[in-house]
């Protein structure tokens, strides 16, 4: 493992790799600081620019953007009480009160250093756990891989913030899209009435349409928004070390907590942030100060939501299952460069995961420096008028989709999925399950058919192996519990209605 880690650090001997890391961090801060964008949209927009890059350079750039964008939302949360990401909402509860007291610099300093600590500690945990997890997964056969894919698809309930039914509809759309193209075993076209579809629905145009172009339509619908007055910056470097010594317990606890929550697919940085904030308040000696400008609250939120980034990467690298909507998009980025995430990644391409570990560690001082040096400028990013942001995002989306195949076909796909994404979001149908099902659909179908070929069509193969039996049971429970909960809530509401009637 240590030799492989040195291999990861050696990738930074190529000058383009550290350049990619810095560029990714800068773009991440920019995107994170604009309310309404966030890491998922940022990664989707950057993918087209990585086509001609070396795979390691592109991966490091995307990872740096992901981590920086997760923090960037705290800047506008602290200075303007307008969180750039959902994970920064808890940060605003104590960050903005400090700004109102004239201590915006202190709040930013604490948030930036806490974010760096969260990434540093959680990457160490990722390094320790991802490799054993991937080695265990090497023992999987087709039946176990089918069960694993089924578990991944069952996460629609986690990626869905509303009704499980709507999450199921989104998953159905993704699985339907995954069937388009030439059958991998027979070569027969399926729903591919145009030769352009023989290779399936192109992933990048789908991502750009669902996430970026649908957001553009919402921006157009909302119209221009008023600029928000930037606040003066003072005291950003005036935080003594004893301040961080006083919250060292919060930093360590929130790092571990954020990583563990991040590993749980679908939980994500937002839940990590809220849970960590709540626990910090409960364990604090001064809980009455939370919500009034408490640095412990800022530290708990920012440490956890950044630690969740490494946590979400663990199932992605070890099992090929995304731990968050952003890592679902990252799978597409890896596959574009011919890299298949999963247990074989550590054996066939060890330089990829270990370069990611190295990039996360090296990004800590880079992000802290960029954050502290440019905080006053990042705050002004949220002043950019929405029509300008919409025009830039639309241009990048359409140009990027054209560049993916140098033809207009991907552009039409992007436009179509932009409209589809807008309609689905209007109906409160989540987009992440579509990407999840589109990515895992092939894995599900291929291993299902392969297992049946091995067993001569006998379905017993899925239940005779303890591993596949456990995975399928977990998937059934994961699918069934939200449905049972919905039925219970419906029955309860019906009972109350009859009692009142």
C-alpha positions in Angstrom: 0.0 0.0 0.0 2.8 2.4 0.8 4.5 1.7 -2.5 1.3 2.3 -4.3 0.8 5.6 -2.3 4.3 6.7 -3.4 3.2 5.9 -7.0 0.2 8.3 -6.4 2.4 11.1 -5.2 4.9 10.5 -8.0 2.1 11.5 -10.5 2.6 15.1 -9.3 6.1 15.0 -10.9 4.1 15.8 -14.1 3.7 19.6 -13.9 0.2 19.4 -15.4 -1.1 17.4 -12.5 -0.5 20.2 -9.8 -1.7 22.7 -12.4 -4.9 20.7 -12.7 -5.3 20.6 -9.0 -5.0 24.4 -8.6 -7.3 25.1 -11.6 -9.9 22.6 -10.1 -9.7 24.3 -6.7 -10.2 27.8 -8.3 -13.1 26.6 -10.3 -14.6 24.8 -7.3 -14.5 28.0 -5.2 -16.1 29.9 -8.0 -18.9 27.4 -8.6 -19.5 26.7 -4.9 -19.8 30.4 -4.1 -22.6 31.0 -6.6 -25.9 30.0 -4.8 -27.8 27.4 -6.8 -24.9 25.7 -8.6 -22.8 23.3 -6.4 -20.4 20.4 -7.0 -22.6 18.2 -9.1 -23.2 20.9 -11.7 -19.5 21.9 -11.5 -18.2 18.4 -12.2 -20.8 17.9 -15.0 -19.7 21.2 -16.7 -16.0 20.4 -16.4 -16.1 16.9 -17.9 -16.1 18.2 -21.6 -12.9 20.1 -20.9 -11.1 16.9 -19.8 -11.6 15.0 -23.1 -8.1 15.8 -24.4 -6.4 15.7 -21.0 -4.3 12.9 -19.6 -6.6 10.7 -17.4 -4.7 11.4 -14.2 -4.7 15.2 -14.8 -8.4 15.2 -15.5 -9.2 13.1 -12.4 -7.1 15.3 -10.1 -8.8 18.4 -11.6 -12.3 17.0 -11.0 -11.5 15.8 -7.5 -10.1 19.3 -6.6 -13.2 20.9 -8.0 -15.5 18.6 -6.1 -13.7 19.3 -2.7 -13.4 23.0 -3.3 -17.0 23.4 -4.4 -18.2 21.6 -1.3 -16.4 24.3 0.7 -17.2 27.2 -1.6 -20.8 27.3 -0.5 -19.6 28.4 3.0 -18.3 31.7 1.7 -21.6 33.1 0.6 -23.2 31.4 3.6 -21.0 33.3 6.0 -20.8 36.7 4.3 -24.2 37.0 2.8 -26.4 34.4 4.6 -27.0 32.8 1.2 -25.5 29.2 1.3 -24.0 28.3 -2.1 -24.7 24.6 -1.4 -27.2 22.7 0.8 -24.3 21.4 2.9 -23.4 25.0 3.9 -26.8 25.8 5.4 -25.7 24.9 9.0 -22.6 27.0 8.5 -24.7 30.1 7.9 -26.4 29.6 11.3 -23.2 30.8 13.1 -21.2 32.2 10.3 -23.5 35.0 9.3 -24.0 36.2 13.0 -20.2 36.5 13.2 -20.3 38.6 10.0 -22.9 40.9 11.6 -20.6 41.3 14.5 -17.8 42.5 12.2 -15.8 39.2 12.5 -16.4 37.8 9.0 -12.6 37.1 8.6 -12.6 35.0 11.8 -15.6 33.0 10.5 -13.9 32.4 7.1 -10.6 31.4 8.7 -12.2 28.9 11.0 -14.4 27.4 8.2 -11.5 27.1 5.7 -9.1 25.5 8.2 -11.9 23.2 9.5 -12.6 22.1 5.9 -9.0 21.3 5.3 -8.9 19.2 8.5 -12.0 17.3 7.5 -10.5 16.4 4.1 -7.1 15.5 5.6 -8.4 13.1 8.3 -11.1 11.6 6.1 -8.6 10.9 3.3 -6.5 8.9 5.8 -9.7 6.9 6.7 -10.4 6.4 2.9 -6.8 5.1 2.4 -7.3 2.6 5.2 -10.7 1.3 4.3 -11.0 1.5 0.5 -8.3 -1.1 -0.3 -9.6 -3.9 2.0 -13.1 -3.2 0.7 -11.9 -3.6 -2.9 -9.9 -6.8 -2.0 -13.0 -8.3 -0.5 -15.1 -7.4 -3.6 -12.6 -9.3 -5.8 -14.2 -12.5 -4.6 -17.5 -11.5 -6.1 -19.0 -13.7 -8.9 -21.7 -12.7 -11.4 -24.5 -13.4 -8.9 -22.8 -11.2 -6.2 -22.2 -8.4 -8.7 -25.9 -8.6 -9.7 -26.8 -8.3 -6.0 -24.3 -5.4 -5.6 -25.9 -3.5 -8.6 -29.3 -4.2 -7.1 -28.1 -2.6 -3.8 -26.9 0.4 -5.7 -30.3 0.8 -7.4 -32.1 0.4 -4.1 -30.4 3.7 -3.1 -33.0 5.6 -5.0 -34.8 6.1 -1.7 -31.7 7.8 -0.3 -31.1 10.0 -3.4 -34.8 10.9 -3.4 -35.8 13.7 -1.0 -39.5 13.3 -1.6 -41.8 10.4 -2.4 -40.2 6.9 -2.9 -42.6 6.6 -5.8 -41.0 9.5 -7.6 -37.6 8.1 -6.9 -38.8 4.8 -8.5 -40.1 6.7 -11.5 -36.6 8.3 -11.9 -34.9 4.9 -11.6 -37.3 3.5 -14.2 -36.3 6.2 -16.6 -32.6 5.5 -16.1 -33.1 1.7 -16.6 -35.1 2.3 -19.7 -32.3 4.5 -21.1 -29.7 1.8 -20.2 -31.4 -0.7 -22.5 -31.0 1.5 -25.6 -28.2 0.3 -28.0 -26.7 -2.9 -29.2 -27.3 -6.0 -27.0 -23.9 -6.8 -25.5 -24.4 -10.6 -26.0 -26.4 -10.9 -29.2 -25.5 -7.7 -31.0 -29.2 -7.0 -31.8 -30.2 -3.3 -31.7 -32.6 -2.4 -28.9 -34.7 0.7 -29.3 -31.9 2.0 -31.5 -33.8 3.2 -34.6 -31.0 5.6 -35.4 -27.4 4.2 -35.8 -26.3 7.0 -33.5 -27.9 5.1 -30.6 -26.1 1.8 -31.3 -23.5 2.6 -28.6 -26.3 3.6 -26.2 -27.4 7.0 -24.9 -24.2 9.1 -24.5 -23.7 9.8 -20.8 -22.0 13.3 -21.0 -24.9 15.0 -23.0 -27.4 13.4 -20.6 -25.5 14.8 -17.6 -25.2 18.3 -19.1 -28.8 18.3 -20.1 -30.3 17.1 -16.8 -28.1 19.1 -14.5 -26.7 22.1 -16.3 -29.3 23.0 -19.0 -32.3 22.4 -16.7 -30.7 24.8 -14.2 -30.4 27.4 -17.0 -34.1 27.1 -17.7 -34.9 27.7 -14.1 -32.6 30.8 -14.1 -34.4 32.1 -17.1 -37.7 31.5 -15.4 -36.7 33.3 -12.3 -35.5 36.3 -14.2 -32.6 38.7 -13.1 -32.0 38.9 -9.4 -30.8 41.9 -7.5 -27.1 42.1 -6.6 -26.2 41.5 -3.0 -24.0 44.0 -1.3 -20.6 42.5 -0.4 -19.4 42.9 3.2 -16.0 44.3 4.3 -13.4 41.7 5.2 -11.4 42.1 8.5 -9.4 39.8 10.7 -9.1 36.8 8.3 -5.6 36.0 9.6 -6.2 37.2 13.1 -7.3 33.8 14.6 -4.8 32.5 17.2 -3.8 28.9 17.2 -5.3 28.4 20.7 -8.7 29.0 19.0 -8.2 25.8 17.0 -6.8 24.0 20.0 -10.0 24.7 21.8 -12.1 22.9 19.1 -9.7 20.1 18.4 -12.2 17.5 19.7 -14.9 18.9 17.4 -12.5 18.8 14.4 -11.6 15.1 15.0 -15.1 13.9 15.8 -16.7 15.8 12.9 -14.0 14.4 10.5 -14.8 10.8 11.5 -18.5 11.4 11.6 -18.5 13.1 8.2 -16.5 10.3 6.6 -18.8 7.5 8.0 -21.9 9.4 6.9 -20.4 10.0 3.5 -19.7 6.3 3.0 -23.4 5.6 3.3 -24.7 6.0 -0.3 -27.2 8.7 -0.6 -26.5 10.4 2.8 -24.1 13.0 1.5 -22.5 16.2 2.8 -25.8 17.9 3.8 -26.8 15.2 6.2 -23.2 15.0 7.6 -23.2 18.7 8.2 -26.6 18.8 10.1 -25.8 15.7 12.1 -22.4 16.9 13.1 -23.7 20.4 14.0 -26.4 18.8 16.2 -24.0 16.5 18.0 -21.5 19.4 18.5 -24.3 21.5 20.1 -25.3 18.6 22.3 -21.8 18.0 23.6 -20.8 21.6 23.8 -20.1 23.3 27.2 -21.9 26.4 25.8 -24.8 25.2 23.7 -26.6 28.5 24.2 -24.0 30.2 22.0 -24.9 28.1 19.0 -26.8 30.2 16.4 -25.3 33.4 17.8 -21.8 33.2 16.2 -20.2 30.1 17.7 -17.0 29.0 16.0 -17.6 25.5 17.2 -20.8 25.3 15.2 -19.0 26.6 12.0 -16.2 24.0 12.6 -18.6 21.1 13.1 -20.5 21.8 9.9 -17.6 22.5 7.6 -15.4 19.7 8.9 -18.1 17.1 8.4 -19.4 18.2 5.0 -15.9 18.2 3.5 -15.0 14.9 5.2 -18.1 13.4 3.5 -16.3 14.0 0.1 -13.8 11.3 0.9 -16.5 9.1 2.4 -18.5 9.3 -0.9 -15.5 8.3 -2.9 -15.0 5.0 -0.9 -17.9 3.0 -2.4 -17.1 4.6 -5.8 -13.5 3.4 -5.9 -13.9 0.1 -4.1 -17.3 -1.1 -5.4 -18.1 1.0 -8.4 -21.2 2.4 -6.6 -21.6 6.2 -6.2 -21.9 7.5 -2.6 -23.5 10.8 -3.7 -25.0 12.4 -6.7 -21.7 14.1 -7.5 -19.8 10.8 -7.4 -22.5 9.3 -9.7 -21.4 11.9 -12.2 -17.7 11.2 -11.4 -18.3 7.6 -12.6 -19.2 8.9 -16.0 -16.0 11.0 -16.0 -13.9 8.0 -15.2 -15.5 5.8 -17.8 -14.9 8.4 -20.5 -11.2 8.0 -19.9 -11.5 4.2 -20.0 -11.3 3.7 -16.3 -13.9 1.4 -14.7 -14.3 2.0 -11.0 -14.7 -1.0 -8.8 -12.6 -3.7 -7.1 -10.4 -4.3 -10.2 -9.3 -0.7 -10.2 -6.7 -1.2 -7.5 -5.3 -4.1 -9.4 -5.4 -3.0 -13.0 -4.9 0.8 -12.5 -3.5 1.4 -9.0 -2.2 4.8 -10.0 -5.7 6.1 -10.3 -7.0 5.6 -6.7 -3.7 6.4 -5.1 -3.3 9.6 -7.1 -6.8 10.5 -5.8 -5.6 9.9 -2.2 -2.5 12.0 -2.9 -4.5 14.7 -4.6 -6.9 15.0 -1.6 -4.0 15.4 0.8 -2.1 17.9 -1.4 -5.2 19.9 -2.0 -5.5 20.7 1.7 -2.8 23.4 1.9 -3.7 24.6 -1.7 -7.3 25.1 -0.8 -6.5 26.8 2.5 -4.1 29.2 0.8 -6.5 30.0 -2.0 -9.4 30.3 0.4 -7.6 32.7 2.8 -6.0 34.7 0.1 -9.0 35.1 -2.1 -11.9 35.1 0.3 -12.8 38.8 -0.2 -13.0 38.1 -4.0 -14.9 34.9 -3.8 -17.6 36.7 -1.9 -18.2 39.0 -4.9 -18.9 36.0 -7.2 -22.4 35.8 -5.8 -22.9 39.4 -7.2 -22.8 38.1 -10.8 -26.2 38.6 -12.4 -28.1 35.4 -12.9 -28.7 36.0 -16.7 -24.9 36.1 -17.2 -24.4 32.9 -15.2 -27.2 31.3 -17.2 -25.6 32.3 -20.5 -22.2 31.0 -19.5 -23.6 27.7 -18.2 -25.7 27.2 -21.4 -22.7 27.9 -23.7 -20.4 25.5 -21.8 -23.1 22.8 -21.9 -23.8 23.0 -25.6 -20.1 23.4 -26.7 -19.1 20.6 -24.4 -21.8 18.3 -25.7 -20.7 19.0 -29.3 -17.0 18.4 -28.4 -17.8 15.0 -27.0 -18.3 13.5 -30.5 -17.7 16.5 -32.8 -21.3 16.3 -34.1 -24.7 17.8 -33.5 -26.2 14.6 -32.2 -25.0 15.0 -28.6 -26.2 18.7 -28.7 -29.8 17.5 -29.6 -29.5 15.0 -26.7 -28.4 17.7 -24.3 -31.3 20.0 -25.4 -33.8 17.1 -25.0 -32.6 16.1 -21.6 -32.4 19.8 -20.5 -36.2 20.1 -21.1 -36.8 16.6 -19.5 -34.7 17.6 -16.5 -36.7 20.9 -16.1 -40.0 19.0 -16.3 -38.9 16.4 -13.8 -37.7 19.0 -11.3 -41.0 20.8 -11.6 -42.7 17.5 -10.7 -40.2 17.1 -7.8 -38.8 13.9 -9.4 -35.1 13.6 -8.5 -32.4 13.5 -11.2 -29.7 11.5 -9.3 -31.5 8.1 -9.6 -31.7 8.5 -13.4 -27.9 8.8 -13.5 -27.5 6.0 -11.0 -29.7 3.6 -13.0 -28.1 4.6 -16.3 -24.7 3.8 -14.9 -25.6 0.6 -13.1 -28.1 -0.7 -15.6 -25.5 -2.4 -17.8 -23.8 -4.0 -14.7 -27.1 -5.3 -13.5 -28.2 -6.8 -16.8 -24.9 -8.2 -17.8 -24.2 -10.0 -14.5 -27.8 -11.3 -14.3 -27.6 -12.9 -17.7 -24.0 -14.2 -17.1 -25.1 -15.8 -13.8 -28.0 -17.6 -15.6 -25.7 -18.8 -18.3 -23.4 -20.3 -15.6 -26.4 -22.0 -13.9 -28.1 -23.2 -17.1 -31.0 -20.9 -16.4 -31.5 -21.9 -12.8 -32.3 -19.0 -10.5 -30.9 -20.9 -7.5 -27.5 -19.3 -8.2 -28.7 -16.0 -6.7 -29.5 -17.6 -3.4 -27.1 -20.5 -2.9 -24.1 -18.1 -2.4 -24.2 -16.5 1.1 -22.7 -13.2 -0.3 -25.3 -12.8 -3.1 -28.1 -13.8 -0.8 -27.1 -11.1 1.7 -26.7 -8.4 -1.0 -30.1 -9.3 -2.5 -31.7 -9.3 0.9 -30.3 -5.9 1.7 -31.6 -4.6 -1.6 -35.1 -6.0 -1.0 -35.1 -4.4 2.5 -33.8 -1.1 1.0 -36.5 -1.1 -1.7 -39.3 -2.3 0.7 -38.8 -0.1 3.8 -39.6 3.2 2.1 -42.7 1.7 0.5 -43.8 0.3 3.8 -43.2 3.6 5.5 -45.3 5.3 2.8 -48.2 2.8 3.3 -48.0 3.3 7.1 -48.1 7.1 6.7 -51.0 6.9 4.3 -52.9 4.5 6.6 -52.3 6.9 9.6 -53.5 9.9 7.6 -56.6 8.0 6.5 -57.3 7.0 10.1 -57.0 10.6 11.3 -59.2 11.8 8.5 -62.0 9.3 9.5 -61.7 10.2 13.1 -62.0 13.9 12.4 -64.9 13.2 9.9 
